[in-house]
């Protein structure tokens, strides 16, 4: 319901959620296979995903939500 309301208010064509447990190749394959023109990353290594999608895949991507604290292990 929430995606539909957001889609209606902002004029999104369609939207869906991809599991945060998906692996990197799986995320990239999903973006390619869906033909997504815009990707909003909410957590995980979102800055790395956004940078890769912009620079390598040519996708309009952005991180959304609260900034994440640095990883204490440096990952």
N, CA, C and O atoms as a printed pandas DataFrame, in Angstrom:
     atom_number atom_name residue_name chain_id  residue_number  x_coord  y_coord  z_coord
0              1         N          UNK        A               1    0.817   -1.192    0.000
1              2        CA          UNK        A               1    0.000    0.000    0.000
2              3         C          UNK        A               1    0.864    1.260    0.000
3              4         O          UNK        A               1    0.555    2.231   -0.691
4              5         N          UNK        A               2    1.918    1.239    0.759
5              6        CA          UNK        A               2    2.774    2.403    0.878
6              7         C          UNK        A               2    3.451    2.750   -0.457
7              8         O          UNK        A               2    3.556    3.925   -0.810
8              9         N          UNK        A               3    3.903    1.747   -1.187
9             10        CA          UNK        A               3    4.546    2.009   -2.475
10            11         C          UNK        A               3    3.540    2.613   -3.451
11            12         O          UNK        A               3    3.863    3.548   -4.184
12            13         N          UNK        A               4    2.320    2.075   -3.457
13            14        CA          UNK        A               4    1.314    2.612   -4.365
14            15         C          UNK        A               4    1.020    4.069   -4.075
15            16         O          UNK        A               4    0.917    4.874   -5.001
16            17         N          UNK        A               5    0.881    4.429   -2.782
17            18        CA          UNK        A               5    0.618    5.819   -2.416
18            19         C          UNK        A               5    1.759    6.730   -2.832
19            20         O          UNK        A               5    1.530    7.820   -3.356
20            21         N          UNK        A               6    2.974    6.291   -2.603
21            22        CA          UNK        A               6    4.146    7.066   -2.999
22            23         C          UNK        A               6    4.211    7.179   -4.511
23            24         O          UNK        A               6    4.484    8.252   -5.050
24            25         N          UNK        A               7    3.964    6.080   -5.189
25            26        CA          UNK        A               7    3.989    6.083   -6.651
26            27         C          UNK        A               7    2.960    7.069   -7.198
27            28         O          UNK        A               7    3.249    7.810   -8.138
28            29         N          UNK        A               8    1.775    7.081   -6.622
29            30        CA          UNK        A               8    0.711    7.962   -7.090
30            31         C          UNK        A               8    1.085    9.431   -6.868
31            32         O          UNK        A               8    0.882   10.265   -7.751
32            33         N          UNK        A               9    1.628    9.745   -5.694
33            34        CA          UNK        A               9    1.966   11.126   -5.375
34            35         C          UNK        A               9    3.158   11.644   -6.167
35            36         O          UNK        A               9    3.191   12.822   -6.523
36            37         N          UNK        A              10    4.118   10.807   -6.444
37            38        CA          UNK        A              10    5.351   11.257   -7.096
38            39         C          UNK        A              10    5.438   10.864   -8.565
39            40         O          UNK        A              10    6.424   11.188   -9.228
40            41         N          UNK        A              11    4.458   10.192   -9.071
41            42        CA          UNK        A              11    4.442    9.845  -10.480
42            43         C          UNK        A              11    5.401    8.737  -10.880
43            44         O          UNK        A              11    5.843    8.692  -12.028
44            45         N          UNK        A              12    5.729    7.844   -9.957
45            46        CA          UNK        A              12    6.580    6.710  -10.313
46            47         C          UNK        A              12    5.814    5.764  -11.217
47            48         O          UNK        A              12    4.606    5.580  -11.071
48            49         N          UNK        A              13    6.534    5.169  -12.152
49            50        CA          UNK        A              13    5.925    4.204  -13.052
50            51         C          UNK        A              13    5.556    2.941  -12.287
51            52         O          UNK        A              13    4.426    2.459  -12.376
52            53         N          UNK        A              14    6.520    2.405  -11.532
53            54        CA          UNK        A              14    6.275    1.229  -10.705
54            55         C          UNK        A              14    7.420    1.102   -9.719
55            56         O          UNK        A              14    8.464    1.734   -9.880
56            57         N          UNK        A              15    7.224    0.298   -8.716
57            58        CA          UNK        A              15    8.289    0.115   -7.738
58            59         C          UNK        A              15    8.162   -1.219   -7.047
59            60         O          UNK        A              15    7.072   -1.786   -6.971
60            61         N          UNK        A              16    9.271   -1.725   -6.544
61            62        CA          UNK        A              16    9.256   -2.957   -5.785
62            63         C          UNK        A              16   10.490   -2.997   -4.902
63            64         O          UNK        A              16   11.458   -2.269   -5.121
64            65         N          UNK        A              17   10.438   -3.840   -3.925
65            66        CA          UNK        A              17   11.522   -3.966   -2.957
66            67         C          UNK        A              17   12.366   -5.187   -3.294
67            68         O          UNK        A              17   11.827   -6.243   -3.624
68            69         N          UNK        A              18   13.681   -5.051   -3.214
69            70        CA          UNK        A              18   14.602   -6.166   -3.381
70            71         C          UNK        A              18   15.186   -6.457   -2.011
71            72         O          UNK        A              18   15.563   -5.530   -1.295
72            73         N          UNK        A              19   15.267   -7.688   -1.643
73            74        CA          UNK        A              19   15.758   -8.091   -0.333
74            75         C          UNK        A              19   17.134   -7.526   -0.030
75            76         O          UNK        A              19   18.004   -7.458   -0.898
76            77         N          UNK        A              20   17.311   -7.124    1.218
77            78        CA          UNK        A              20   18.623   -6.644    1.646
78            79         C          UNK        A              20   19.601   -7.799    1.826
79            80         O          UNK        A              20   20.768   -7.576    2.148
80            81         N          UNK        A              21   19.142   -9.022    1.622
81            82        CA          UNK        A              21   20.019  -10.189    1.726
82            83         C          UNK        A              21   20.480  -10.684    0.355
83            84         O          UNK        A              21   21.127  -11.726    0.248
84            85         N          UNK        A              22   20.142   -9.929   -0.688
85            86        CA          UNK        A              22   20.586  -10.302   -2.029
86            87         C          UNK        A              22   22.082  -10.047   -2.155
87            88         O          UNK        A              22   22.615   -9.127   -1.534
88            89         N          UNK        A              23   22.751  -10.855   -2.952
89            90        CA          UNK        A              23   24.186  -10.652   -3.153
90            91         C          UNK        A              23   24.425   -9.594   -4.232
91            92         O          UNK        A              23   23.514   -9.228   -4.973
92            93         N          UNK        A              24   25.662   -9.114   -4.304
93            94        CA          UNK        A              24   26.021   -8.044   -5.241
94            95         C          UNK        A              24   25.686   -8.411   -6.685
95            96         O          UNK        A              24   25.012   -7.628   -7.355
96            97         N          UNK        A              25   26.124   -9.569   -7.199
97            98        CA          UNK        A              25   25.773   -9.914   -8.583
98            99         C          UNK        A              25   24.260  -10.006   -8.790
99           100         O          UNK        A              25   23.752   -9.638   -9.849
100          101         N          UNK        A              26   23.545  -10.494   -7.780
101          102        CA          UNK        A              26   22.093  -10.595   -7.884
102          103         C          UNK        A              26   21.422   -9.231   -7.951
103          104         O          UNK        A              26   20.472   -9.040   -8.710
104          105         N          UNK        A              27   21.915   -8.279   -7.157
105          106        CA          UNK        A              27   21.365   -6.917   -7.198
106          107         C          UNK        A              27   21.594   -6.290   -8.572
107          108         O          UNK        A              27   20.680   -5.712   -9.162
108          109         N          UNK        A              28   22.815   -6.410   -9.069
109          110        CA          UNK        A              28   23.126   -5.816  -10.374
110          111         C          UNK        A              28   22.329   -6.471  -11.492
111          112         O          UNK        A              28   21.842   -5.787  -12.392
112          113         N          UNK        A              29   22.195   -7.796  -11.440
113          114        CA          UNK        A              29   21.412   -8.515  -12.449
114          115         C          UNK        A              29   19.949   -8.056  -12.413
115          116         O          UNK        A              29   19.334   -7.858  -13.461
116          117         N          UNK        A              30   19.403   -7.890  -11.226
117          118        CA          UNK        A              30   18.012   -7.447  -11.092
118          119         C          UNK        A              30   17.820   -6.066  -11.682
119          120         O          UNK        A              30   16.836   -5.824  -12.382
120          121         N          UNK        A              31   18.746   -5.153  -11.412
121          122        CA          UNK        A              31   18.645   -3.805  -11.981
122          123         C          UNK        A              31   18.687   -3.881  -13.500
123          124         O          UNK        A              31   17.874   -3.246  -14.171
124          125         N          UNK        A              32   19.615   -4.644  -14.048
125          126        CA          UNK        A              32   19.725   -4.775  -15.508
126          127         C          UNK        A              32   18.473   -5.404  -16.114
127          128         O          UNK        A              32   17.923   -4.891  -17.089
128          129         N          UNK        A              33   18.023   -6.523  -15.530
129          130        CA          UNK        A              33   16.901   -7.266  -16.111
130          131         C          UNK        A              33   15.581   -6.512  -16.024
131          132         O          UNK        A              33   14.713   -6.699  -16.877
132          133         N          UNK        A              34   15.412   -5.672  -15.021
133          134        CA          UNK        A              34   14.175   -4.908  -14.903
134          135         C          UNK        A              34   14.187   -3.664  -15.773
135          136         O          UNK        A              34   13.140   -3.078  -16.049
136          137         N          UNK        A              35   15.391   -3.259  -16.208
137          138        CA          UNK        A              35   15.489   -2.027  -16.986
138          139         C          UNK        A              35   15.255   -0.791  -16.145
139          140         O          UNK        A              35   14.867    0.255  -16.663
140          141         N          UNK        A              36   15.489   -0.907  -14.848
141          142        CA          UNK        A              36   15.266    0.222  -13.934
142          143         C          UNK        A              36   16.050    1.441  -14.393
143          144         O          UNK        A              36   17.236    1.347  -14.712
144          145         N          UNK        A              37   15.384    2.573  -14.424
145          146        CA          UNK        A              37   16.047    3.819  -14.787
146          147         C          UNK        A              37   16.467    4.589  -13.550
147          148         O          UNK        A              37   17.327    5.467  -13.618
148          149         N          UNK        A              38   15.854    4.256  -12.411
149          150        CA          UNK        A              38   16.182    4.925  -11.147
150          151         C          UNK        A              38   16.155    3.898  -10.027
151          152         O          UNK        A              38   15.233    3.087   -9.938
152          153         N          UNK        A              39   17.172    3.938   -9.173
153          154        CA          UNK        A              39   17.271    3.030   -8.033
154          155         C          UNK        A              39   17.526    3.849   -6.782
155          156         O          UNK        A              39   18.414    4.702   -6.758
156          157         N          UNK        A              40   16.740    3.586   -5.735
157          158        CA          UNK        A              40   16.930    4.237   -4.440
158          159         C          UNK        A              40   17.403    3.178   -3.461
159          160         O          UNK        A              40   16.696    2.203   -3.203
160          161         N          UNK        A              41   18.598    3.367   -2.916
161          162        CA          UNK        A              41   19.200    2.389   -2.004
162          163         C          UNK        A              41   18.992    2.856   -0.565
163          164         O          UNK        A              41   19.292    4.000   -0.225
164          165         N          UNK        A              42   18.475    1.959    0.274
165          166        CA          UNK        A              42   18.127    2.349    1.637
166          167         C          UNK        A              42   19.125    1.947    2.698
167          168         O          UNK        A              42   19.261    2.658    3.694
168          169         N          UNK        A              43   19.832    0.836    2.534
169          170        CA          UNK        A              43   20.818    0.441    3.539
170          171         C          UNK        A              43   21.785   -0.590    2.976
171          172         O          UNK        A              43   21.745   -0.907    1.787
172          173         N          UNK        A              44   22.633   -1.100    3.817
173          174        CA          UNK        A              44   23.693   -1.975    3.326
174          175         C          UNK        A              44   24.835   -1.098    2.841
175          176         O          UNK        A              44   25.050   -0.010    3.375
176          177         N          UNK        A              45   25.556   -1.547    1.857
177          178        CA          UNK        A              45   26.645   -0.762    1.272
178          179         C          UNK        A              45   26.068    0.134    0.185
179          180         O          UNK        A              45   26.461    0.061   -0.979
180          181         N          UNK        A              46   25.132    0.978    0.588
181          182        CA          UNK        A              46   24.362    1.748   -0.380
182          183         C          UNK        A              46   25.194    2.749   -1.161
183          184         O          UNK        A              46   24.946    2.946   -2.351
184          185         N          UNK        A              47   26.180    3.390   -0.529
185          186        CA          UNK        A              47   27.000    4.352   -1.262
186          187         C          UNK        A              47   27.785    3.665   -2.374
187          188         O          UNK        A              47   27.913    4.203   -3.474
188          189         N          UNK        A              48   28.307    2.482   -2.087
189          190        CA          UNK        A              48   29.047    1.732   -3.110
190          191         C          UNK        A              48   28.107    1.310   -4.243
191          192         O          UNK        A              48   28.469    1.393   -5.417
192          193         N          UNK        A              49   26.903    0.859   -3.889
193          194        CA          UNK        A              49   25.938    0.453   -4.912
194          195         C          UNK        A              49   25.549    1.638   -5.779
195          196         O          UNK        A              49   25.521    1.536   -7.005
196          197         N          UNK        A              50   25.251    2.758   -5.143
197          198        CA          UNK        A              50   24.852    3.960   -5.879
198          199         C          UNK        A              50   25.967    4.400   -6.820
199          200         O          UNK        A              50   25.709    4.693   -7.987
200          201         N          UNK        A              51   27.196    4.448   -6.331
201          202        CA          UNK        A              51   28.332    4.855   -7.162
202          203         C          UNK        A              51   28.499    3.907   -8.358
203          204         O          UNK        A              51   28.702    4.354   -9.487
204          205         N          UNK        A              52   28.412    2.609   -8.102
205          206        CA          UNK        A              52   28.559    1.643   -9.192
206          207         C          UNK        A              52   27.449    1.808  -10.233
207          208         O          UNK        A              52   27.721    1.823  -11.434
208          209         N          UNK        A              53   26.214    1.931   -9.780
209          210        CA          UNK        A              53   25.105    2.063  -10.720
210          211         C          UNK        A              53   25.237    3.323  -11.564
211          212         O          UNK        A              53   24.962    3.301  -12.763
212          213         N          UNK        A              54   25.655    4.414  -10.946
213          214        CA          UNK        A              54   25.825    5.670  -11.688
214          215         C          UNK        A              54   26.968    5.571  -12.697
215          216         O          UNK        A              54   26.797    5.883  -13.875
216          217         N          UNK        A              55   28.137    5.133  -12.221
217          218        CA          UNK        A              55   29.345    5.183  -13.036
218          219         C          UNK        A              55   29.452    4.048  -14.056
219          220         O          UNK        A              55   29.949    4.255  -15.164
220          221         N          UNK        A              56   28.994    2.865  -13.692
221          222        CA          UNK        A              56   29.181    1.705  -14.561
222          223         C          UNK        A              56   27.932    1.343  -15.353
223          224         O          UNK        A              56   28.016    0.976  -16.525
224          225         N          UNK        A              57   26.781    1.447  -14.713
225          226        CA          UNK        A              57   25.538    1.007  -15.360
226          227         C          UNK        A              57   24.750    2.159  -15.987
227          228         O          UNK        A              57   23.810    1.919  -16.744
228          229         N          UNK        A              58   25.120    3.403  -15.681
229          230        CA          UNK        A              58   24.403    4.555  -16.227
230          231         C          UNK        A              58   23.004    4.727  -15.668
231          232         O          UNK        A              58   22.129    5.273  -16.341
232          233         N          UNK        A              59   22.782    4.266  -14.439
233          234        CA          UNK        A              59   21.467    4.332  -13.799
234          235         C          UNK        A              59   21.419    5.536  -12.863
235          236         O          UNK        A              59   22.391    5.814  -12.160
236          237         N          UNK        A              60   20.307    6.243  -12.850
237          238        CA          UNK        A              60   20.087    7.321  -11.889
238          239         C          UNK        A              60   19.853    6.659  -10.535
239          240         O          UNK        A              60   18.793    6.074  -10.310
240          241         N          UNK        A              61   20.817    6.744   -9.644
241          242        CA          UNK        A              61   20.724    6.079   -8.344
242          243         C          UNK        A              61   21.018    7.070   -7.237
243          244         O          UNK        A              61   21.792    8.009   -7.420
244          245         N          UNK        A              62   20.392    6.854   -6.075
245          246        CA          UNK        A              62   20.610    7.738   -4.929
246          247         C          UNK        A              62   20.383    6.967   -3.638
247          248         O          UNK        A              62   19.541    6.071   -3.585
248          249         N          UNK        A              63   21.140    7.316   -2.589
249          250        CA          UNK        A              63   20.867    6.741   -1.274
250          251         C          UNK        A              63   19.725    7.533   -0.633
251          252         O          UNK        A              63   19.629    8.747   -0.817
252          253         N          UNK        A              64   18.873    6.857    0.108
253          254        CA          UNK        A              64   17.816    7.562    0.831
254          255         C          UNK        A              64   17.805    7.079    2.277
255          256         O          UNK        A              64   18.327    6.006    2.582
256          257         N          UNK        A              65   17.212    7.865    3.158
257          258        CA          UNK        A              65   17.122    7.508    4.565
258          259         C          UNK        A              65   18.231    8.150    5.371
259          260         O          UNK        A              65   19.014    8.951    4.862
260          261         N          UNK        A              66   18.279    7.783    6.637
261          262        CA          UNK        A              66   19.270    8.352    7.547
262          263         C          UNK        A              66   20.671    7.888    7.178
263          264         O          UNK        A              66   20.855    6.753    6.741
264          265         N          UNK        A              67   21.671    8.772    7.355
265          266        CA          UNK        A              67   23.050    8.352    7.100
266          267         C          UNK        A              67   23.433    7.199    7.992
267          268         O          UNK        A              67   22.969    7.103    9.128
268          269         N          UNK        A              68   24.271    6.332    7.490
269          270        CA          UNK        A              68   24.693    5.169    8.245
270          271         C          UNK        A              68   25.986    5.448    8.990
271          272         O          UNK        A              68   26.870    6.125    8.464
272          273         N          UNK        A              69   26.110    4.934   10.216
273          274        CA          UNK        A              69   27.372    5.100   10.944
274          275         C          UNK        A              69   28.464    4.297   10.251
275          276         O          UNK        A              69   28.174    3.309    9.576
276          277         N          UNK        A              70   29.733    4.717   10.415
277          278        CA          UNK        A              70   30.816    3.969    9.797
278          279         C          UNK        A              70   30.898    2.541   10.337
279          280         O          UNK        A              70   30.582    2.279   11.498
280          281         N          UNK        A              71   31.318    1.648    9.488
281          282        CA          UNK        A              71   31.490    0.247    9.870
282          283         C          UNK        A              71   32.749    0.126   10.713
283          284         O          UNK        A              71   33.828    0.494   10.248
284          285         N          UNK        A              72   32.649   -0.381   11.943
285          286        CA          UNK        A              72   33.828   -0.473   12.810
286          287         C          UNK        A              72   34.909   -1.415   12.269
287          288         O          UNK        A              72   36.072   -1.313   12.657
288          289         N          UNK        A              73   34.523   -2.330   11.374
289          290        CA          UNK        A              73   35.482   -3.259   10.796
290          291         C          UNK        A              73   36.052   -2.744    9.471
291          292         O          UNK        A              73   36.924   -3.371    8.870
292          293         N          UNK        A              74   35.542   -1.590    9.030
293          294        CA          UNK        A              74   36.046   -1.007    7.795
294          295         C          UNK        A              74   35.548   -1.652    6.522
295          296         O          UNK        A              74   36.145   -1.455    5.464
296          297         N          UNK        A              75   34.465   -2.422    6.592
297          298        CA          UNK        A              75   33.915   -3.077    5.401
298          299         C          UNK        A              75   33.032   -2.128    4.629
299          300         O          UNK        A              75   32.479   -2.503    3.594
